[in-house]
Amino acid sequence: MESSKKIDVVYILSEKSSGSSFLFRSLNDALGITSYPTTKHFESETLFWTKAASLLNKPQLSMLESAVPYDKDIARKELTEFLASNLPTNITFNTDEELVFNGWFELLKEFGPIFIEKSPHHLLQWNALALMLEFEKRFSDKVNCHYVCIARNPKDVFLSQFRRWNINIAHLENQWLTTYMNWERFRDEGSTRSSKIFTRYEELVADRQSVVEKICKVVGVTPKLKGEEKVRKSKSSKQSESFGYALSSSVINLAKSMGYSHSELQHTQSFKWTLYEIYIRYLYSPAKSLYRIVKGV
């Protein structure tokens, strides 16, 4: 009975463009969550723990096409404003550690008894993950922590990020490897009380209900899915058959350990891919950047 009175927090961990937003929406639906804190970031992301790592002087890796890691003073300002705008009373924190750990607990109390945190920036940063484990340790009598890692075929991840941000795919390979190698380490460390679940985006698309039910069962809640959410075929998926970048053996081996087959990871050298790459690098991306400058985005 004691555990049922605890707040349940579900952390969704992933690389960007891997389906975390779809999983977030699915879990919100299934768990009957109707309110979420106001955040300045896209798709209800908080970036709380990477900002916390900056505030507490924990070293982090630079993330491609991201402001992470934040400057310490900016991190403090944004965390303070985030908590102040979402908590009903003006709570004073005497130290940076209190701001991080007590502030997060106050947020969970305000938006519980079940809270979902989704930021595809945390899994790259081991020190952000370590702070999450430290929070779990400090509040083990008040909070149940559940960690859900979602991965997607790296071909689709790389294509999506390349199309959106003109990213150097070789650099992205290293980031993707670090991200999911961190999951392997994180899965085996920390408290045995917490649940750590791995799923693939493709499984979520194929059988959303089964994936969501598995997570809800761990949380101890009967899912309330209202129906299947239609998933539009992404532009990266449409291009994946002509994906012309040869994945490194390290990426292939790690992806295989996640359940992807050799054929699913193969590239096809083609003139179509070459034209697509030229289009993104030299036409679409520069035009998009110019548009954003003109619009002041």
C-alpha positions as CSV (number, residue, x, y, z in Angstrom):
1,M,0.0,0.0,0.0
2,E,2.9,2.4,0.7
3,S,4.2,2.3,-2.8
4,S,0.8,3.1,-4.2
5,K,0.9,6.4,-2.5
6,K,4.1,7.4,-4.2
7,I,4.4,9.6,-7.2
8,D,5.3,7.8,-10.4
9,V,7.6,9.5,-12.8
10,V,8.2,8.0,-16.3
11,Y,11.3,9.3,-18.0
12,I,11.4,8.8,-21.8
13,L,15.0,8.6,-23.1
14,S,16.2,8.6,-26.7
15,E,18.2,10.2,-29.5
16,K,16.3,13.0,-31.3
17,S,14.0,11.9,-34.2
18,S,13.4,8.5,-32.6
19,G,9.7,8.6,-31.7
20,S,9.8,10.0,-28.2
21,S,7.1,12.5,-29.0
22,F,4.8,9.7,-30.3
23,L,5.4,7.6,-27.2
24,F,4.9,10.7,-25.0
25,R,1.5,11.4,-26.6
26,S,0.5,7.7,-26.4
27,L,1.4,7.5,-22.7
28,N,-0.4,10.8,-21.9
29,D,-3.5,9.3,-23.6
30,A,-3.2,5.9,-21.8
31,L,-2.4,7.3,-18.4
32,G,-5.1,9.9,-18.5
33,I,-2.8,12.9,-18.0
34,T,-4.5,16.2,-18.7
35,S,-2.0,18.8,-17.5
36,Y,1.7,19.3,-18.0
37,P,4.1,22.1,-17.0
38,T,4.6,25.1,-19.3
39,T,8.0,24.9,-20.9
40,K,9.8,27.0,-23.5
41,H,10.9,23.9,-25.4
42,F,9.3,22.0,-28.3
43,E,7.0,19.1,-27.7
44,S,6.7,19.6,-23.9
45,E,10.4,19.0,-23.4
46,T,11.9,20.3,-20.2
47,L,15.6,19.7,-20.6
48,F,15.6,19.8,-16.8
49,W,18.4,17.4,-16.1
50,T,20.9,18.7,-18.6
51,K,20.3,22.2,-17.3
52,A,20.7,20.8,-13.8
53,A,24.0,19.2,-14.8
54,S,25.2,22.6,-16.1
55,L,24.1,24.3,-12.9
56,L,26.0,21.8,-10.8
57,N,29.2,22.0,-12.8
58,K,28.9,18.6,-14.3
59,P,30.7,18.2,-17.7
60,Q,28.6,17.4,-20.7
61,L,29.1,16.7,-24.4
62,S,28.1,19.3,-27.0
63,M,24.9,18.1,-28.8
64,L,24.5,18.6,-32.5
65,E,22.0,21.3,-33.4
66,S,21.3,22.1,-29.7
67,A,22.0,24.7,-27.1
68,V,23.2,21.8,-24.8
69,P,25.2,22.1,-22.7
70,Y,24.0,25.4,-21.2
71,D,26.1,28.0,-19.5
72,K,25.7,27.8,-15.8
73,D,24.1,31.2,-15.3
74,I,21.6,30.6,-18.1
75,A,20.8,27.2,-16.7
76,R,20.1,28.7,-13.2
77,K,17.9,31.4,-14.8
78,E,15.9,29.0,-16.9
79,L,15.4,26.4,-14.1
80,T,14.3,29.1,-11.7
81,E,11.9,30.6,-14.2
82,F,10.6,27.2,-15.2
83,L,9.8,26.2,-11.6
84,A,8.4,29.6,-10.7
85,S,6.0,29.5,-13.6
86,N,4.7,26.1,-12.8
87,L,4.5,25.9,-9.0
88,P,1.6,27.5,-7.1
89,T,3.7,29.2,-4.5
90,N,7.1,31.0,-4.5
91,I,9.3,28.3,-3.0
92,T,12.8,29.4,-1.8
93,F,15.7,27.1,-2.5
94,N,18.8,27.9,-0.5
95,T,21.3,26.1,-2.7
96,D,21.7,25.0,-6.3
97,E,21.3,21.4,-5.2
98,E,18.0,22.2,-3.5
99,L,16.9,24.0,-6.7
100,V,17.5,20.8,-8.7
101,F,16.3,18.0,-6.4
102,N,13.7,19.7,-4.2
103,G,12.5,21.7,-7.2
104,W,11.9,18.6,-9.3
105,F,10.1,16.9,-6.4
106,E,7.8,20.0,-6.0
107,L,7.1,19.8,-9.7
108,L,6.2,16.1,-9.5
109,K,3.8,16.8,-6.6
110,E,2.1,19.6,-8.5
111,F,1.6,17.5,-11.7
112,G,1.4,14.0,-10.2
113,P,0.4,11.4,-9.2
114,I,1.9,10.3,-12.6
115,F,4.3,12.5,-14.4
116,I,6.0,11.9,-17.8
117,E,9.3,13.6,-18.6
118,K,10.4,13.6,-22.2
119,S,13.6,15.3,-23.4
120,P,15.7,13.6,-26.1
121,H,18.8,15.3,-24.7
122,H,19.4,13.5,-21.5
123,L,20.5,10.1,-22.7
124,L,23.6,11.6,-24.4
125,Q,24.7,13.1,-21.1
126,W,25.9,10.6,-18.5
127,N,26.0,13.3,-15.8
128,A,22.4,14.2,-16.5
129,L,21.5,10.5,-16.0
130,A,23.6,10.3,-12.9
131,L,21.6,13.2,-11.4
132,M,18.4,11.4,-12.2
133,L,19.6,8.4,-10.3
134,E,20.7,10.6,-7.4
135,F,17.2,12.1,-7.3
136,E,15.7,8.6,-7.2
137,K,18.0,7.7,-4.3
138,R,17.1,10.8,-2.3
139,F,13.4,10.5,-2.8
140,S,13.0,6.7,-2.9
141,D,10.4,6.8,-0.2
142,K,8.2,9.3,-2.1
143,V,8.8,8.6,-5.8
144,N,8.8,5.5,-8.1
145,C,11.0,6.1,-11.1
146,H,10.5,4.4,-14.4
147,Y,12.8,4.8,-17.4
148,V,11.7,4.0,-21.0
149,C,14.3,4.0,-23.8
150,I,13.0,4.2,-27.3
151,A,15.2,3.6,-30.4
152,R,14.6,3.8,-34.1
153,N,16.4,2.4,-37.1
154,P,19.5,4.6,-37.3
155,K,18.9,5.0,-41.1
156,D,15.6,6.8,-40.4
157,V,17.1,8.8,-37.5
158,F,20.0,10.0,-39.6
159,L,17.8,10.8,-42.5
160,S,15.4,12.8,-40.4
161,Q,18.1,14.8,-38.7
162,F,20.0,15.3,-42.0
163,R,16.8,16.6,-43.6
164,R,15.9,18.9,-40.7
165,W,19.3,20.3,-39.8
166,N,21.8,19.3,-42.6
167,I,23.8,17.4,-40.0
168,N,27.1,15.7,-40.8
169,I,26.0,12.1,-40.6
170,A,29.5,10.9,-39.5
171,H,29.3,13.2,-36.5
172,L,25.8,12.0,-35.8
173,E,26.9,8.4,-35.8
174,N,29.2,9.1,-32.8
175,Q,26.4,10.9,-31.0
176,W,24.0,8.0,-31.6
177,L,26.5,5.5,-30.4
178,T,27.3,7.4,-27.2
179,T,23.6,7.9,-26.6
180,Y,22.6,4.2,-26.8
181,M,25.8,2.9,-25.2
182,N,24.8,5.2,-22.3
183,W,21.5,3.3,-22.1
184,E,23.3,0.0,-21.9
185,R,25.3,1.3,-19.0
186,F,22.4,3.1,-17.3
187,R,20.2,0.0,-17.6
188,D,22.7,-2.0,-15.5
189,E,23.4,0.7,-12.9
190,G,21.4,2.4,-10.1
191,S,18.6,1.1,-8.0
192,T,17.0,-2.2,-8.7
193,R,13.7,-0.7,-7.5
194,S,13.3,1.3,-10.7
195,S,12.0,-0.2,-13.9
196,K,14.0,0.2,-17.1
197,I,12.1,-0.7,-20.3
198,F,13.4,-0.7,-23.9
199,T,11.2,-0.4,-27.0
200,R,11.6,0.4,-30.6
201,Y,9.7,3.0,-32.6
202,E,8.8,0.4,-35.2
203,E,7.2,-1.7,-32.5
204,L,5.2,1.3,-31.2
205,V,3.9,2.0,-34.7
206,A,3.0,-1.6,-35.5
207,D,1.3,-2.3,-32.1
208,R,0.9,0.8,-30.1
209,Q,-1.5,-0.8,-27.6
210,S,0.9,-3.6,-26.6
211,V,3.8,-1.3,-26.1
212,V,1.8,1.1,-24.0
213,E,0.2,-1.6,-22.0
214,K,3.6,-3.0,-21.1
215,I,4.7,0.3,-19.8
216,C,1.4,1.0,-18.0
217,K,1.6,-2.4,-16.3
218,V,5.0,-1.5,-14.8
219,V,3.6,1.8,-13.5
220,G,0.6,-0.1,-12.1
221,V,-2.1,1.7,-14.1
222,T,-4.7,0.3,-16.5
223,P,-4.3,2.0,-19.8
224,K,-7.1,4.2,-21.2
225,L,-6.2,4.3,-24.9
226,K,-9.0,6.0,-26.8
227,G,-8.0,4.5,-30.2
228,E,-5.1,4.2,-32.6
229,E,-3.3,7.4,-33.4
230,K,-2.5,7.6,-37.1
231,V,1.2,7.8,-37.8
232,R,2.1,9.5,-41.0
233,K,4.9,8.0,-43.0
234,S,7.8,10.4,-42.5
235,K,9.9,11.9,-45.2
236,S,12.9,10.0,-43.9
237,S,11.1,6.7,-44.2
238,K,10.1,7.5,-47.8
239,Q,13.8,8.0,-48.6
240,S,15.1,5.1,-46.6
241,E,15.1,2.6,-49.5
242,S,17.6,4.8,-51.3
243,F,19.7,5.7,-48.2
244,G,23.2,6.0,-49.6
245,Y,25.3,6.4,-46.5
246,A,27.2,3.3,-45.3
247,L,26.7,2.9,-41.6
248,S,29.8,2.2,-39.6
249,S,30.3,-1.3,-38.2
250,S,29.9,0.0,-34.7
251,V,26.4,1.5,-35.5
252,I,25.4,-1.7,-37.3
253,N,26.5,-3.9,-34.4
254,L,24.7,-1.8,-31.7
255,A,21.6,-1.6,-33.8
256,K,21.6,-5.4,-34.3
257,S,21.7,-5.8,-30.6
258,M,18.5,-3.7,-30.4
259,G,16.8,-6.2,-32.8
260,Y,17.4,-4.6,-36.2
261,S,18.3,-7.1,-39.0
262,H,21.3,-6.7,-41.3
263,S,19.0,-6.0,-44.3
264,E,17.2,-3.3,-42.4
265,L,20.5,-1.5,-41.9
266,Q,21.9,-1.8,-45.4
267,H,22.4,1.2,-47.6
268,T,21.9,1.4,-51.4
269,Q,24.4,3.5,-53.4
270,S,22.2,5.3,-55.9
271,F,22.1,8.4,-58.1
272,K,18.8,9.2,-56.4
273,W,20.5,9.5,-53.0
274,T,23.3,11.7,-54.4
275,L,20.8,14.1,-55.8
276,Y,18.9,14.1,-52.5
277,E,22.0,14.8,-50.6
278,I,22.9,17.7,-52.9
279,Y,19.4,19.1,-52.7
280,I,19.4,19.1,-48.8
281,R,23.0,20.5,-48.4
282,Y,23.0,23.1,-51.1
283,L,19.4,24.1,-51.8
284,Y,16.9,23.2,-49.1
285,S,19.0,23.9,-46.0
286,P,20.4,27.3,-47.1
287,A,16.9,28.4,-48.3
288,K,15.4,27.3,-44.9
289,S,18.1,29.2,-43.0
290,L,17.5,32.3,-45.1
291,Y,13.7,32.0,-44.5
292,R,14.3,31.8,-40.7
293,I,16.5,34.8,-40.8
294,V,14.0,36.9,-42.8
295,K,11.1,35.8,-40.5
296,G,13.2,36.4,-37.4
297,V,12.8,32.9,-36.1
